[in-house]
């Protein structure tokens, strides 16, 4: 297995087993009422095909959703309805944007990974958030993936100057009873005719309801492979093990799947040597 999967406080991270092999990042946001667990299988399948990519899957905060009779559930923002007028009411979307931006900034600051090697992806509400956030960032991403999604809060949405040609793949089932195909078509019209998007593609899938299928996932994989090809010049810059704390060293050892080799180690220099040996391919 070329990757490791870690779970911490609702966030799932699927990383190359050797951290130093990472040269790209994909953040996958789940749909309404789901959690990060809903797409971990997809992330792991993609990680097998793209061993240079790290996948981060956050979980939305639990909050009341007006459309669902005020029931509390994981939700990136409130949804009052799925008609065009109601779709302008997305209370909480700014807070969720800050969460996603925080993930991107954290990765950039800690590893020096360029934003041009990052992708936002998501399903349904998570795809809507990815689009709304990704095209309004100060930095240009490698691309955006929307599955069964739509453009939220369109009235005040504006693509950041210079981001108009950001590649966007919008996948949608033509039998979706929740986010109907008409919403996808409206999103296409607004983005390409009113907002200035020049690299947006809508792909439809016959008979697919509010879900994903193998053909769609194959198209997503093909899209990601095109915009995030392996690039050794963009490999992340890792912290020198000698400068890491014991806590950081143990986390690196756990992520690398070499905890068994750390049994019996007591001194910091022993942990440092183990991490160095792993990175240098000596284990």
Secondary structure, DSSP 8 states (H G I E B T S, - for coil): --EEEEEETTEEEEEESSGGG--EEEEEE--TT--GGGGHHHHHHHHHH-TTEEEEE----EEEEGGGTTEEEE-SS----SSTTGGG--TTHHHHHHHHHHHHHHHHHHH---GGGEEEEEETHHHHHHHHHHTTSSS--SEEEEES----SGGG----TT-TT--EEEEEETT-SSS-HHHHHHHHHIIIIIS--SSEEEEEETT--SS--HHHHHHHHHHHHHHS---GGG------GGGS-HHHHHHHHHHHT-GGGGTT--SHHHHHHHHHHHHTT--
